[in-house]
Amino acid sequence: MQPVDYTTLMASCSELRYQWLPARLEQVYQRDRFTISLALRTLNKRGWLDISWHPQAARICISDPPPRIPDTFTFSQQLKHQLGGLALIVIAEVSPWERVLDLQFAKRPGEKPLWHLYVEVMTKYSNVILTTADNLVVTCAHQVNSQQSSVRQIQTGQPYELPPSLTNPIPSLQETQQQWQERISLIPGSLWRNIIQNYRGLSKALVHPMIKIAGLDPQQLTNSLNKSDWEKLFQLWQKWLQGLEKLIFYPSWTSTGYTVTGWKGIESVNTVGELLNRYYTQQLNQQEFGQLHHQVSQKLNSITAKLQLKADTFTQRLKQSDGAELLRSQADLLMANLQEWQPGMKHISLKEFETQEVVVIKLDPEKNAVQNAQNFYKKHQKLKRARRAVEPLFAEVKAEIDYLEHVVAFVSQLDSYRSPEDLQTLKEIRDELIQQGYLKAPEHHHQNNRKDTEFYRYQTPSGLELLVGRNNRQNDLLTFRVAGDYDLWFHTQEIPGSHVLLRLDAGIIPDEVDLQFVANLSAFYSRARQSEVVPVIYTKPKFVYKPKGAKPGMVVYKQEQVLWGKPQSAEVHTKQGSTSAEF
């Protein structure tokens, strides 16, 4: 993930000062462990300023409104208590070429600041610290004690100290090419690394494009450059410093990330805030998606393996109880033929009552015929009791495995992150597993109670609307709240998968090609995605029921008809993408 360097930070600050100062602080909300959002209002607009101390994505920029879920973080409550209703009057650097900002708050513009909010954008050492006007620390994103750092402690009640100054020289327009070249080439090494190591405020994302535009290789050695190469590179160096001095920036996307200098940009962006918000939201969402997907998948695999082991044990016990009737029939035969028994017999051969086939019965030689028969009857009753006890337990385990296989099917469909809806869908699956007791809720976790949900939406060849559930929660909503009287409900037959709804108006009868299209998509969004043909049933939504006490997404149905879906035929439509339907 590309970190915010000094140039990017100055571009963001320049934009914020121009567009958002002065502004009144109306609200403080903490999005997560590393990000607070300040609701700012100017004379003509309102927006949310994100301040993040994330170790990989520390930043400050205007962002989207936060979600409507309770904020239980202490840090945001402290900031709201101290800064609520005050005016943000200054966003300034605390020291030249240091990535530390001072956000100053006063009762109104033009007055002396009452509070300072220091934002330290320094990768894993990033922090946000609130101090009084005389720089006493009141609260901070995370405190640093003497055991964590012997160089600089951050504790409430102590004076705020700036981070230790960097020792590298500051880039300057007054420096000549000869001085600049001598500094970089003093010790031969790779070009990009020598530049970064000899000056402060630089980053790989800034230096690499600069070198490539000069027609050079970032990895080549400094002693391999000729006079012309140094001149081209120095001109670009000067151009960068001039743009930084005049606060002229060109936010744009690159093939690997973003730039605010415009170098190697492939698509321009309107504002620096929009650039940073989109990039880090995307990167953090993708990172969270990968971690959550791994966590949920591992947990599901672990639970399913344990349940399968339990089911196998119950199956063995049921197989053993299958011999109960044989024991009873052997006991009956023995009791009916007591005269055939002789003392000391280990086996006895008797004829079946109906088939007259000879049956060999194993006996205990120390017991008589009646005692052997009684022993068979006891074993018969014991096995019958075992079956009666095991059968409901086995059914319960099988139902649980069936439910988890449905969840696994949805998780497997979310194989990679493509949009924020993918992360939202995975979070809903995580929340469902927490609700069902399979996962523990993480710290500061809140169940997502939003009413809107995002289904996959397609159109059939005749233009009919088609909705596909992405998890069990959406399946229930789709089937029992969204479905209308004239719609058709589709699902793979006895195979975990999505509920699929074909929206129909009164009097509309879908063509065969539409039905086949829906069957193909139903098969694609199921556990049988890799099969050539898959049985798919469809019926009216009124014939779909949820049994009492059933888990999310689990239903029974009747009056169904069967089609054969071809998931591979639907893959081309899914690659073209679907639109989201909100309800």
Long-range contacts (C-beta under 8 A, 24 or more apart in sequence): 1-56, 1-57, 1-280, 1-283, 1-287, 2-205, 2-256, 2-257, 2-258, 2-279, 3-56, 3-57, 3-58, 3-123, 3-203, 3-205, 4-57, 4-58, 4-59, 4-99, 4-121, 4-276, 5-99, 5-201, 5-202, 5-203, 5-205, 5-206, 6-97, 6-99, 6-200, 6-201, 6-202, 6-203, 7-201, 7-203, 7-206, 7-240, 7-244, 7-260, 7-261, 8-260, 8-272, 8-276, 9-60, 9-99, 9-101, 9-121, 10-244, 10-247, 11-247, 11-249, 11-251, 11-260, 11-272, 12-59, 12-60, 12-61, 12-272, 12-273, 12-276, 13-60, 13-91, 13-93, 13-101, 14-247, 14-249, 14-272, 15-249, 15-271, 15-272, 15-273, 16-49, 16-60, 16-61, 16-62, 16-91, 16-273, 17-91, 19-62, 20-47, 20-49, 20-62, 20-88, 21-88, 21-89, 21-90, 21-91, 22-87, 22-88, 22-89, 22-109, 23-87, 23-88, 24-85, 24-86, 24-87, 24-88, 25-83, 25-84, 25-85, 25-86, 25-87, 25-88, 25-105, 26-84, 26-85, 27-80, 27-84, 28-76, 28-77, 28-79, 28-80, 28-83, 28-84, 29-66, 29-71, 29-76, 30-71, 30-73, 30-75, 30-76, 31-66, 31-67, 32-444, 33-73, 33-444, 34-58, 34-141, 36-75, 36-76, 36-79, 36-128, 37-63, 37-66, 38-83, 38-88, 40-88, 50-277, 51-117, 51-119, 51-128, 52-126, 52-280, 53-119, 53-120, 53-126, 53-127, 53-128, 53-141, 53-142, 54-126, 54-280, 54-284, 55-123, 55-124, 55-126, 56-123, 56-124, 57-280, 57-283, 57-284, 58-120, 58-121, 58-122, 58-123, 58-126, 59-121, 59-276, 59-280, 60-101, 60-119, 60-121, 61-272, 61-273, 61-276, 61-277, 62-271, 62-273, 62-274, 62-277, 63-273, 63-277, 63-281, 64-277, 64-281, 67-450, 68-450, 69-446, 69-448, 69-449, 70-446, 72-444, 72-446, 73-444, 75-128, 75-139, 75-140, 75-141, 78-130, 78-138, 78-139, 79-117, 79-130, 79-139, 82-115, 82-130, 82-138, 82-139, 83-115, 83-117, 83-130, 86-114, 86-115, 89-113, 94-118, 94-162, 95-162, 95-165, 96-170, 97-166, 97-170, 97-171, 97-200, 97-201, 98-162, 98-163, 98-165, 98-166, 100-162, 100-163, 116-160, 118-160, 120-163, 122-163, 125-163, 127-154, 129-154, 129-160, 131-160, 135-159, 135-160, 136-160, 166-200, 168-197, 168-198, 168-199, 168-200, 169-198, 169-199, 169-200, 170-199, 170-200, 170-201, 171-199, 171-200, 171-201, 171-202, 171-237, 171-241, 172-241, 173-238, 173-241, 173-242, 173-245, 177-230, 177-231, 177-234, 180-234, 180-237, 181-230, 181-234, 184-222, 185-222, 185-223, 185-225, 188-221, 188-222, 188-223, 189-221, 189-222, 190-218, 190-219, 190-220, 190-221, 190-222, 191-216, 191-217, 191-218, 191-219, 191-220, 191-221, 191-222, 191-225, 192-218, 192-219, 194-222, 205-257, 205-258, 205-259, 206-240, 206-259, 206-261, 209-254, 209-259, 209-261, 209-263, 209-264, 210-236, 210-237, 210-240, 210-263, 212-264, 213-263, 213-264, 251-275, 281-420, 285-417, 285-420, 285-423, 286-417, 288-423, 289-414, 289-417, 289-422, 289-423, 289-426, 290-417, 292-423, 292-426, 292-427, 292-430, 293-411, 293-414, 293-426, 295-430, 296-411, 296-426, 296-429, 296-430, 296-433, 296-439, 297-411, 299-433, 299-438, 299-439, 300-404, 300-407, 300-408, 300-411, 300-433, 300-438, 303-404, 303-438, 304-401, 304-404, 304-405, 304-408, 307-397, 307-400, 307-401, 307-404, 308-401, 310-397, 311-394, 311-397, 311-398, 311-401, 314-390, 314-393, 314-394, 314-397, 315-394, 317-386, 317-390, 318-387, 318-390, 318-391, 318-394, 320-383, 320-386, 321-383, 321-384, 321-386, 321-387, 321-390, 323-383, 324-379, 324-380, 324-383, 324-384, 324-387, 325-380, 327-376, 327-377, 327-379, 327-380, 327-383, 328-376, 328-377, 328-380, 330-359, 330-361, 330-376, 331-373, 331-374, 331-376, 331-377, 331-380, 333-359, 333-361, 334-361, 334-369, 334-372, 334-373, 334-376, 335-369, 335-370, 335-373, 338-369, 338-370, 341-368, 341-369, 343-368, 399-551, 399-554, 402-496, 402-554, 403-551, 403-553, 403-554, 404-438, 405-496, 405-527, 406-472, 406-496, 406-497, 406-553, 406-554, 407-432, 407-433, 407-471, 407-472, 408-496, 408-527, 409-496, 409-497, 409-526, 409-527, 410-470, 410-471, 410-472, 410-498, 412-527, 413-470, 413-525, 413-529, 414-470, 421-454, 421-470, 421-580, 424-448, 424-454, 425-454, 425-470, 425-471, 425-474, 428-471, 428-473, 428-474, 429-471, 429-472, 431-473, 432-471, 432-472, 432-473, 432-552, 436-551, 436-552, 452-582, 452-583, 453-477, 453-582, 453-583, 454-580, 454-581, 454-582, 455-580, 455-581, 455-583, 456-498, 456-525, 456-578, 456-580, 456-581, 457-578, 457-579, 457-580, 457-581, 458-521, 458-573, 458-578, 460-502, 460-510, 460-513, 460-514, 460-517, 460-518, 461-511, 461-513, 461-514, 461-517, 462-510, 462-511, 462-513, 462-514, 464-502, 464-503, 464-504, 464-508, 464-510, 464-514, 465-502, 465-503, 466-500, 466-501, 466-502, 466-503, 466-517, 466-518, 466-521, 467-500, 467-501, 467-503, 467-581, 468-498, 468-499, 468-500, 468-501, 468-521, 468-522, 468-525, 468-578, 469-498, 469-499, 469-500, 469-553, 470-498, 471-553, 472-551, 472-552, 472-553, 472-554, 473-552, 473-553, 474-499, 475-499, 475-552, 475-553, 476-546, 476-552, 476-553, 477-583, 479-541, 479-544, 479-555, 480-546, 481-583, 482-583, 483-541, 483-544, 484-541, 485-540, 485-541, 485-542, 487-540, 487-541, 488-518, 488-538, 488-539, 488-540, 488-541, 489-538, 489-539, 489-540, 489-541, 489-543, 489-544, 489-557, 490-518, 490-519, 490-522, 490-536, 490-537, 490-538, 491-522, 491-536, 491-537, 491-538, 491-555, 491-557, 492-522, 492-523, 492-526, 492-527, 492-528, 492-534, 492-535, 492-536, 492-537, 492-565, 493-534, 493-535, 493-536, 493-537, 493-562, 494-535, 495-526, 495-527, 495-528, 495-534, 495-535, 496-526, 496-527, 497-522, 497-523, 497-525, 497-526, 497-527, 497-528, 498-522, 498-525, 498-526, 499-553, 499-555, 500-525, 501-541, 502-538, 515-563, 516-563, 516-565, 517-570, 519-563, 519-564, 519-565, 519-566, 520-565, 520-566, 520-567, 520-569, 520-570, 521-565, 521-570, 521-573, 521-574, 522-565, 523-565, 523-566, 523-567, 523-570, 524-565, 524-567, 524-570, 524-571, 524-574, 526-567, 528-567, 529-567, 530-567, 531-567, 532-566, 532-568, 533-564, 533-565, 533-566, 534-564, 534-565, 534-566, 534-567, 535-562, 535-563, 535-564, 535-565, 536-562, 536-563, 536-564, 536-565, 537-561, 537-562, 537-563, 538-563
